[in-house]
Every structure is written in C-alpha cells, then in structure tokens.
C-alpha cells in the first residue's frame, strides 16, 4: 500500500491523515507528544485544543467561518464530525467539550485500518525517497524541525512575537473623510500615485488616540511566552506609543508628503491603509500591529476619523508563530515549489484559527491522495470558502506583506459588475454561491467515496 507521511498530529494533521485513509491509502501520522511535550499542550491526544474551545460562528449563511464549517461537513471532515458530536451550548457559535472532542478524533484515527499513528518526533523534513509528505506542525513547531523547514524554504524563520495589524473591509470606510494618495504622490510598482487610503487626525485627536493606546487593555503573556522577544521591526503600536507622545507622529502616523483634499491642509497625523488582497476589498492598517485586546481594538480604532463604522476582517494579535511565506513558496496544491514531495498544511501555511487549519489539512490530504492514485484534482473554486482561503495563501496575498489570516468574505471574488448586493444580503448570496459551486467540485473529486464508505465510524 502506498504511504503518505504526515508530520504533526494537530487539527490539520489529523484531518490530512483521515482524508488519506478514507482514500484507501496508508497514512503514517507522526506526533511527538507525549514523548516530547510543548509549553502549551496538556495531553498526548491528537487534535488537542490549546486555546479556546470555540470554533466560532456556525452560521453558514452570514459568516465565512460558519460557511467553512458547512463546506467541511460536506467534504467528509473528521474534525467537524467530532465537533458536532461534542458541542456545547454557545448561542450561534460552535463550542466543544475539548477533552471529548480530542478523544474522539484520537480514537477515530487510531482505530482506522489505513492510519498508523507513530509517537515519534521528526526533527528534520523527510527526504524525497520517503515519497509524499505533509508538514502540519503548527505554530509551535520544534526548533529543530523549524530550522529544517527554514533551510528547505530558503528563508529565515525565527521564534518571535509576531504582532499582526488589523485588516478592514473597504466598504466600511467613510470616504467623506478618507482619501487615496501615496506619500509625495510617489509612483508605485503598479504605476499608481494613490495607492494608500489616508485617514487624518488633528492635534487633539492624535493625542487623545495616543493616550487611548497607552491606557488600553493589553493581551497577557502566557508563562511560556514571557522569554520570547519582540521582532524589533514589527513592534506593537502601543509599545511605540509608550516611547513618547510624538513617536507615532514621526513614525507610522507621520503626515509628511500627504495633503487632505477635503480640507486642503496637511493633517497633524495620518493613519494609512494599504491594500491587502488582489480584489481590493481588504485594507491593512499600516504599522498598526498590536497586542490590544480585541474589544479595545474595535473601540479605540473606531475613534480614528473615517473608521467610525469600520468592520474588521481581522483584528490585530500577538503570536509566537512559525509560518512560511506560502504565497511565494507553495503551489496551488500546497506543494513546496522547490521540493514538490513536501506539502504544507495548517497554521504553518499562514492560516489563522482552528477551522482554517483543519480545512487546509483536509485539502492537503485530498491533494496528496489524488496524486498518489494518479487522479487529477483541481483546487476548489475560488468562490467557495475552501477556495478563497487556499487562493489567499497560494497567491492572493501579497508575498511581501504576508501575515496569518482567518477566512472572511473579503477573500471571496466579488459578484460581476452590475450585480450590486450589500450588507447581509451580500454575505448570504456569497454563501449560497459557494455551496452551489462546491457541489460539482465534490462530485468530480469523489474518488475516495467508496473507500470512505467502508470505514465511516
């Protein structure tokens, strides 16, 4: 029997192994726990939930992560099956009994006739003579394996606090206040001189904003994170603000080279937003990486003129993270371009969140199984949650600015010109389009169906 090796027994690795096993191939799943523990995990169970026990919204009609839940269910996801079996009351969210959930995933994998769970640490990437390999080691990848990944990827990977900036939906920005302009009207690589969205602050607004940043409630460090240094080139904005009242006005909020066309003046300070995806629907707050708590971010950032009703596709965060520059390094089948026997899955690819990690694991497993069986398999349509997330990490994001991302409707292609749908109706229309487009893709790539039916416990 052909063997596919999966390194890492978290959500992505578990999902990948199950997809391979359901296709009738042998999945060899390597997990170093409990032989070698991490600072965050508490058990040796597979798919252990380290942080929250919530898979977030389960509303597929109005929420992108809920839509991803539904797509995964229709694609035969083990993670979603276990989550549904162990769900707890949580309103519109899908929360789970974490022990019951992980135990169910572990039991399903260990009892599967085509899956072998190997309790062994892999300290270096497996060479080509092992055949197909899926790397699903997550943000807490061991230092030795992280070094091996860095060598294979041809870039440096460090363990540092990766402070992430918020991302805003363009259609929630007030353009009665905001305007497009590049600093000094400088022409960018694409030939434009108005590549940034600018938000002006006067002296009083600026100093009030700085005071709010300094006073805002921050994320607490876990004990095992306290010795990890900041990446100096990516300091949280509130850390910069603490260095002096005018630090930001000479840093990421400097107004030089910009003029507010609504008032024909140079503002005292400016917040700039930079396009974050090819569709132009998502915009990143330049220099606004932050460790403020999420509720504080929404409250404080909405005091910025032009962002009074801002909707956030992603809020900022602070993570000890190991992830690769997927848009630069991976093809659309999640293979490393320079070593195509290696696939990557889960958070190491730069997706954020339990469900997103599992979804990429599911796709990696299906891609690897199809290739081993000699069957052509196309990526899921970009109009689906699967496809939107995959497209983002394999080319839709700007490789120079790539940061971890949750699934959100800003990653989905817009409707054709002339079909203008807004607000809740737009989300519901996108969700319906996604499931309509997913159905034929699932039918066309149901090569593993018969194998799966034989072991559907």
NUTI-332535 format. One record per residue: residue in one letter; x, y, z of N, C-alpha, C, O in turn. Coordinates in steps of 0.1 Angstrom, whole numbers, plus 5000, padded with zeros to 4 digits. Atoms other than C-alpha are relative to their C-alpha. Layout:
aXYZXYZXYZXYZ ...
This chain:
x500849885000500050005000500950125000501950135007 x499249875001501350354991499850075013498750085019 x500049934987502250555022500250154998501050204990 x499949864999501750925028500350045014499650005023 x499549974987503651065057499550145004499650244997 x500649874995502051345079500850035013500849955022 x499249964988504251535104499150105008498850215003 x500849924991502151675133498649955001497949934992 x501350064997499051545150499050105005498250075013 x501049904996497151875155498849994991498649894985 x501250015008493951965137500349984985499649904979 x499750025014495551995103500549864997500149804987 x499450145002497551675106499049895001499049804993 x501150104998494551485119499149994988498749894983 x500949995012492351605090500749944988500149874980 x499350055012495051525064500149855001499949784991 x499850154998495651175078498649934997498649834990 x501350065002491851105078499750004985499149904980 x500349995014491451225042500849894992500349834983 x499250105007494350995031499549865003499449784993 x500550134996493050705050498649964993498449854989 x501350025006489550745036500149984985499349924978 x499750025014491050745001500649864997500849824985 x499550135002492350395007501549985000502049884997 x498650005000495950485011500549995015499750025024 x499550014987498150435042500550145004501350204997 x499549874994498650755063500849965012500449905021 x499150024988501550745087500150145007500850235002 x500149874993500951025112501050015012500849935021 x499049994990503851135133499750115010499450225006 x500349904989503251315167501049985011501249875016 x498950014990506051385192499549995014500149935023 x500550014986503751415222499449865002499049804992 x499649944988503651275248501549995003502050035013 x498650024998507351175244500750145002501650155011 x499549864998508251545239498850105001498050114992 x501149914997505851795254500350144994501550174991 x499849855003505352165244499650085012499150025022 x500449924989504852455267498550025001498050075011 x501449965001501252485256499049885001498049895007 x500850114999499852135253500049935013500949945021 x500150064987498551945283499949854999500149785009 x500250145002497851595269500849954988501550024981 x499450065012499151355243498949974990499249914980 x501150025010495751355225500350074987501050174986 x500049935013495651435188499050114999497950105006 x500949895002493951755177499650065014498550115015 x500349934987494251895213499850154997500550214990 x500349865001492652245215500850075011500550065023 x499149944991495352455231499450135007499650155018 x500549884995493552785235498549995002498149925011 x501450004998489852845232499449864996500049794989 x500750125004487252565229498950034989498049954987 x501049965010485252765203500649994986501750034983 x499750005014485252705166499350124993499250134981 x500649885004483553045163498649984993498049874995 x501350005005480353115144499749874991500549834983 x500550125008478352815129499050044990498349964985 x501049945009476153045108500550004986501250104983 x499450005013476952945073499450104990500150134980 x500649905009474553195057500650145001500550224992 x499649864997476053505073501550025005501950135007 x498749994994479553425085500949904992500649794989 x499150075008482553305065500549875007500749775000 x499550124993483853065092498949905001499149785000 x501150095000480352915095499849934987499549814986 x500150065014480352865057501149894999500949794993 x498950105001483752685060499649885008499949775004 x500550114993482252465087499149914991499349794990 x500950075008479452365063500749934988500449824985 x499250065011481852305034500849885005500949784998 x499250114994484052085056499149885003499549775000 x500950114997481051885067499749924987499749804987 x500450065012480051825031501249934993501049844985 x498850065005483651725023500549885008501549825005 x499650124992483751455050501050025011501849945014 x499049964989485751635077499849925013498749915018 x500050074987486651435107499950105012499250085021 x500049894989487251755128498550055002498150065013 x501349954998483751875121499049905006498149935013 x500950114995482151535128500249995015499349975023 x499750014986483951525162499450125007498950115018 x500549884994483051885169498550005002497950045013 x501450014999479351835162499549905010498549925017 x500350104990479351525184500250045014499749995024 x499649954987480851715213499750155003500450215010 x500349864999479252055210499450045013498749965019 x500549954987478352265240499150124997499250184986 x500949885003475652545243500950124999501750155008 x499249885002477252865229499350094990500050164982 x500749915009474553055211500249964985500049844981 x499850035014475353085174501449954997501749924985 x498650055002478952965179500049855002499149795008 x499750144998480252605178501149995010502349995006 x499050034989481952535211499949865003498949795002 x500050144998483052195220500649975014501350045020 x499450064988483951985251501449964995501649864987 x498650025006487751995244500549865002501149804993 x499550134998488551665261499349904991499949814985 x500750095008485751485244500350014985500449904978 x499749985014486551635211501349934996501449864986 x498750065003490251545211500049855001500649784993 x500050154998489551195225499349944988499749834983 x500750065011487051135196500950004987500949904980 x499150005012489551245169501149905002501449834992 x498950104998492351035185499549864998500149784991 x500650145001490050725187499749974985500049864981 x500350035014488950765151501249984991501249894983 x498750025007492550795138500749875004501149794995 x499350124996493950515159499349874997499949774996 x500850125004491150275150499949984985499449884981 x500150015014491350345113500949904994502149914997 x499150115006492750045093501050064991502049994989 x499049955010494650275069500950115007501750175000 x499249904994496150505095500949945011500449875020 x499150054990499250435116500550135008501150215002 x499549894992499950685145501349965006501449865013 x498650034996503650695152500450115010500450235007 x499749914990504550855185501550025000502349965008 x498649985002507950985174500250154995499450204988 x499749875004509551325170500850004987501749934985 x499249985012510651425135500750135001500150245002 x499149884998513551665137500550074987501150174988 x499649945013514151725100499049954990498449844991 x500950045010512051715069500449874993501649854991 x499750135006511851375053500450024985499850104978 x499549985014513751345020499149944990498149874993 x500950045011512251264986499849854999498749804995 x500150155001512850884989498949955010498549835009 x501250044991510050875016498750024992497749964996 x501249975008507550984989499350125005499950225009 x500849884996504751224997500050025015499849935023 x499949964986505051415029499150135002499250224994 x500849884997502651665045500550055014500549985024 x499449944988504151905071498850085006498450185000 x501149934993501452015096500350025014499649985023 x499449994987503452115126499550125008499850135020 x500649894992501652435136500950115005502150105001 x499249884995502852755153501149965010502050045012 x499050044990504752565180500949894994501449805002 x499150095006506952375156501350005008501850105012 x498850014992510052245174501150074993501250084981 x498949925006513252445169500849934990501249984979 x499250085009515052165152499349984986499950004976 x500850015013512252105126499850144994499850144981 x500249865006511752485122501350034992501250104982 x498849975007515452505112500049934987500549984977 x500050085012514952225087499150064989499350074977 x501049935009511852405072500650134995500550164983 x499449885005513852725070501049984989501150054979 x499050045011516552555050499349964987499750004976 x500750055011514052395027499350124993499250134980 x500749885006512152725022500950114995500550194987 x499149905005515252925016499950135006500250245000 x500249884993514353185041500249985015500149875020 x499850014986514953265078498749995007497850075004 x501150014991512453155104500450025014501449955018 x499649974987512653295139498849975009497649995005 x501150004990510653235171499950145006500850175014 x500149874995509453575179498550045002497649974996 x501449954999506253765189499750074987500350184984 x500449955013504653835156498850085002497750035003 x501149914997502454135162499350044986500050094977 x500849995012499754155135499150125000498550155010 x500949885001497954465122498649964996498449864989 x501450035004494154475118499850024985500650104978 x500449985014492554455084498650044999497749985006 x501449935001489454655074499449984987500049984976 x500850015012486754595049499950144993499550245000 x500049875007487054875023498650075000498550195002 x501349945001483254925021499550065013498450115014 x500549944987483055025058500850135003500650185014 x499249884998485455325054499250124995498650114985 x500749885004484055675053500950094991501850154996 x499249925009485355845022499650144999500250224991 x500249854998483856175031501250065008501450185008 x498949964992486856185054501349954994502350024992 x498850065006489355945038500350044986499450094979 x499649985014491255985005501149914996501949865004 x498950085006493555804982501250094997501050194990 x498849935004497155924979501249925005501249875016 x498750054995500755794981500850115005500650235000 x499149904994503255985001500850074989501550004982 x499449925010504656264980499549974986500250004976 x500650045013502456124952501049914992501149924980 x499050085006505255884946499449884992498549824997 x500550115008504655634918500549875005501649855008 x499750134996504455274929500449904989500349944978 x499750105011505454954911498949984990499249954978 x501150025010502054934895499750134992498850134984 x500149875008502355294882499050105007498950215001 x501049914994499755444906500750105010501850075015 x499549904991500355754927499050025012499250115020 x501049994989497355704950499749865005498549815004 x500150144996497955354964499549985014499249865018 x500450014986497055425000498750085003498450184997 x501149924994493855525019500650075012501250015020 x499549924989494655805043498950055008497850095004 x501049964990492755905075500750115008501750085015 x499349894993493656245090499650025015498449995019 x500249964986493956345127500550145002501650174998 x499449874995494356695141500749985013500849865018 x499150014988496556765171499249945012499749845018 x500850054988493756705197499749854998499849775007 x500450145003492556385180501249915002501149805007 x498850085000496156255177500449975015500649855018 x499550024986497056305214499049925008499349845017 x501050084994493756155225500149854996500049765004 x499950135005494355855203501349935007501249825011 x498850064994497955805217499749975015500149865020 x500450024986496555835253499249875001499449795010 x500950125000493955565245500849874997500649775004 x499150115003496655335230500749965013500849845016 x499250024989498755365261499249945012499649855019 x500950044989495855315285499249874997498749805006 x500850115004494155035265500449875006501649855009 x499750134993493954685280500749914990500349894978 x499150085009496654455265499849855003499349815013 x500050154999496854085259501149965010502250015010 x499050054990498553905288500949894994500449814985 x499150105004501553685281499849875008499549885020 x499950134993501453315289501449985005502350045000 x498750024993504253195311501149964990502250014991 x499050055009505953015283500450104989501350074981 x499749905010505853325261500950115005501450194997 x499449884994507553565285501450024996501950144997 x498649995003511053495274500350024985501450044980 x499949985014510353535237500050154996499150225000 x499949865002511553875224499050054988498649974980 x500649945012509654115201500949994988502149994989 x499349985012510654125165500150154998499150224996 x499949854999512054485166499550074988499050184990 x500549935011511054565131498549994999497950054989 x501450015001507454485139499450025014498649945019 x500549974986506754645173498650035000498150104991 x501449964999503254675185499950155001500850225007 x500149855001501955035180499950065014500450175016 x500149954987501155075217501450005007501650095015 x498750004994504754985226500850124994501550195002 x499449875005505955265202499450125007500150215010 x500649884994503455505217500550025014500650145018 x499549994986504855435252501450065000501850115010 x498649945000508255565240500050154999501050214999 x500149865001506955915237498850054993498349984983 x501349955006503856125228500150024985499150014978 x499949965014505156225194500749884992500949904980 x499350115007506855885185499249964987499849944977 x500850055011503955785162499950114989499850074977 x500149895010503756125145501250024992501250084981 x498750015008507356075134500249864994501349844988 x499950135004506755715127498949964990498850024980 x501050045009503855525111498950094997498150084988 x501149915002501455815115500650144996499950244997 x499549875004503756085101499250054988498849984979 x500849955010501856325078500750064988500150104978 x499349935010504656445056499749944986499649824985 x500350045014504056425018498649974997498349914987 x501550025001500256405023499250135002499650215010 x500949884998497556665019498649964999498249894989 x501450045000493956625028499250084990499150214991 x500749925010491956724997498650055004498150154998 x501349954995488756765017500150145007499250225007 x499749884992490357045038501150094994501450204999 x498849935006493357145016501050045011501550155010 x499049984990495657105046500849885002500449774998 x499350114995498356885059499649965014499750055022 x500550034986496956695089501249995010502449995006 x499050014989498856675122500649865000501749845002 x499650145001498956295118499149934991498049974988 x500750075010497756035093500149855003501249805006 x500050155000496755665095499949964986499050014979 x500150045014497455495062499549855000499949775008 x500450145003495755175049500649964987500650044977 x499350065012497454955024499249884995498749805003 x500850115006495654715000500649875004501849855004 x499550134994495854365014499749884991500349774993 x500350115009494354144987499850054986499650174984 x500149965014494154144949498750064997498550154988 x501349955003490454214950499850155004498950215000 x500249864995490954544968498950025010498550135013 x501049994991488354464993500450005015499750045024 x499450004987490654435023501250105001502050104992 x499049904999492954705036500649995014500049995024 x499250024988495754675062500450135007500750234999 x499649884993496454935089501550015001502149935009 x498550005001500055025081500650045013500450145019 x499349984987502254995112499249995012499750025023 x500950014989499354915134499949865006498949825011 x499950124992500454575147499850035014500350135020 x500549974986499054545182499849885009499549775004 x500350104990498654345214498850055008498649995019 x501249964993495554535225499049894999498949814989 x501150105000492654305234499050044989498950164986 x500849975012490154275206498950105002498750194993 x501049904997487354475222500650145000500050234996 x499349874999489854755229500450054986500350174983 x499749965013490954755193498850064993499050174987 x501249955007487454795179499750145006499450244998 x500449874993486755075205501050114996500550224992 x499049905002489955265200500250044985500350164982 x499849975014490455235163498850064993499050134983 x501149935005486955345156499950155004499050224999 x499949854997487855685171500850074989500950194989 x499349945011490055745140499150054990498249984986 x501049945009488255985117500049914987501149884981 x500150095012486955775087499749865004499349784995 x500250144996486755455107498949985010498949885018 x501050004990483755535128499149875000498649835010 x500850125002481855235114500849894994500349804987 x499150105006484855025105499649855003499249825015 x500250154998484254645100501449944998502049964988 x498750065000487354435107499949864995499249775000 x499950135005488154135086500949925009500849795010 x499150064990490954055111500450115010500850225006 x499549924989491854215144501549975002501949864999 x498650024998495454255154500249905011499349865019 x499750104990497154005176501549985002502350044995 x498650024996500353885192500249855001499649795009 x499850145000501653535185501449965000502350034994 x498750065002504653325190499749904988499049804990 x500550075012504453185155501149954991502250014990 x499150055011506252975129499149984988498349894988 x500850025013504853005094500950044988501850124990 x499249975012506253015059499350104991498150134993 x500649915009505653265032499449934988499949914977 x500750095009503153055014499850054986500049984976 x500349955014502253284985501350004991501249984979 x498750005007505953284975500549854998501149824988 x499450135000506752914983499249894995499749794991 x500850125002503752694977499250024986498950134982 x500850005012501852594945498549995004498349985016 x501450014997498052564943499649875006498449855010 x500350134993498252204956500849995013500949885019 x499349994987500152324987501449935000501949905011 x498750065000503452174975501150115000500950224994 x498949915001506752344981500649994986501049894981 x499650005014507852454947501349944997501649884987 x498650055002511452364952500249865004501149794999 x499950144996510752024967498549955000497949945011 x501450035001507351914955499549875007498349845007 x500450114992507351594975499450045014498849975021 x500449944987506651825005498850084998498850184990 x501149914999503251975012499950055014500449995023 x500149944987502452205040498550025002497750054993 x501449994996499152235059499950065014500850055022 x500349954987497552415088500750145002501050214993 x499649864997498852725106501450034995501850154994 x498649985005502452675093499950074986500950124981 x500249945013500952795059499650145001499650214991 x500449864998499853125074498550025000498050134998 x501449984997496153055081499950015015500749965022 x500249974986494753165114498749935005497749954998 x501350064995492252965135499949854999500549794990 x500250155000491252605143499549954987500049864981 x500750055011488852565115500850024987500949934978 x499249975012491052725088501249904999501549854988 x498950095000493952505099499649864995500249794987 x500550145003491852185097499650004985499849904978 x500450005014490452295063501249984990501149914981 x498850015008493952335048500649865001501149804991 x499650144998494851995063499249904991499749814985 x500850095008491851835046500350014986500449914979 x499649985014492751985013501349944996501549874986 x498650065002496451875016499849854999500549794991 x500150145000495351525024499349954987499749854981 x500750035012492951514994500950014988501049934979 x499149975011495551664971501149894999501449834988 x499050105000498251414982499449864996500149794989 x500650135004495851114979499749994985500049894979 x500350005015494751214944501249984992501349904982 x498750015008498351254932500549855001501049804991 x499550134998499350914947499249904992499749804988 x500950095007496350754930500050034985499349964977 x499949965014497250914897498750074994498450064982 x501249935004494051124896500250155000500850205010 x499949855001493951484885499050065010497850015011 x500949934990492451714912500350154999501450205001 x499949855000491752084907499850065013499150005021 x500349934988491752334935498550035001497950044990 x501449965000488252414948499850144995500750224995 x500349875006486552714932500350115010500150105022 x499649884991487753054945498850065006498950135016 x501349954994484053134952499649935012498649975019 x500350074988484052874980500950055011501950115009 x499149974988485452915015501349934999502349995001 x498850085003487852635007500950084990502150104993 x499249945011488952804975500550145003501650175000 x499649864996489053164989501249995009502250075007 x498950014990491353055018501249954993502350004995 x498950065007493552844995500650104991501850114990 x499549905009493853114969500750115007501850165002 x499349894993494853374995501449955004502350035002 x498750044995497753165009500949964989502149944991 x499250055011498953044975500150104988500450064977 x499849905010498953374956499250125001499550234996 x500849884999496153604965500550115009500250235007 x499449914991498053764993501350064994501949994986 x498849945004500954004988501249935008501249935020 x499050084993504053784995500950095009501550045019 x499149914992506054085008499450045013500150085022 x500749964988503354165034499349895007498549915016 x500950124996502053815041500049985016501149985022 x500250024986500653765076498949905002498049894993 x501150104998498353495091498650074999498450185002 x501449955003494653535081499049905003499149785000 x501350084999491253395091499350014987499550104979 x500949995011488753315065499050115002498550135013 x501049904999486453605058499550044986500150004976 x500649985014484153725029500850104992500650104980 x499149915008486753985019501049924991501549984982 x499150085008488753695004499349944988499949894979 x500850065011485953594981499950094988499950214990 x500149925012485753714945498650085000497650025005 x501249925000483153994941499049954989499449874981 x501050035011479953954920500350084988501050184989 x499749925012480154064884499550145000498550175008 x500549865001479754434876498550014997498049934988 x501449985002476154544877499149925010498049955011 x500850084990475154294904500450055013501349995020 x499649944988475454514934499149955012497849975012 x500750054988474454344967500850045012502050035012 x499349954989475254495000499649935013498549875014 x500350044986475454405037499749855001500349774996 x500450134997473754095050499649924987499949804986 x500450075012472254015016501249954992501249854985 x498850035008475754015000500649875006501149784999 x499450124993477053765026499249874997499849774994 x500950125002474053535021500149964985500149844982 x499850035014474453554983501349934998501449844990 x498750065001478153474986500049855005500649765000 x500150144994477353175009499349904991499749794989 x500850095009474753034985500849974988500949854983 x499150025012477153084955501049895004501449814996 x498950104996479852894975499549865000500249774994 x500550134999477752594982499649944987499749834984 x500450045014476352584947501249964992501249864985 x498850035007479852594933500849885006501649814999 x499350114994481252344958499449864996500249774994 x500650135003478752074949500649924989501049814990 x499450075011480051984915501549975002502049864997 x498650034997483652004927500149885009501049795006 x499950124992482951744954499649884992500249774994 x500350115008481251524929501149964991501449844989 x498950035010484151554904501249945007501949865001 x498850054993486651464931499649915011500249915022 x500550104990484751194950500749864998500049765000 x499350125003487350934940500249915013500349795012 x499850074988487750844977498749955006498749895017 x501350024994484050794983499849855004499449825015 x500250144997483950414981500849955012500449885020 x499150044990486950375003499550065014499549995024 x500549934988485450625028498849935006498649915018 x501250074996482150435029500349875008499549835016 x499650124993483950125041500450025014500549935022 x499649984986485150295072499550145005500250245006 x500749874997482650565082499549995015498349995017 x500550014986482650535120500150135007499850145019 
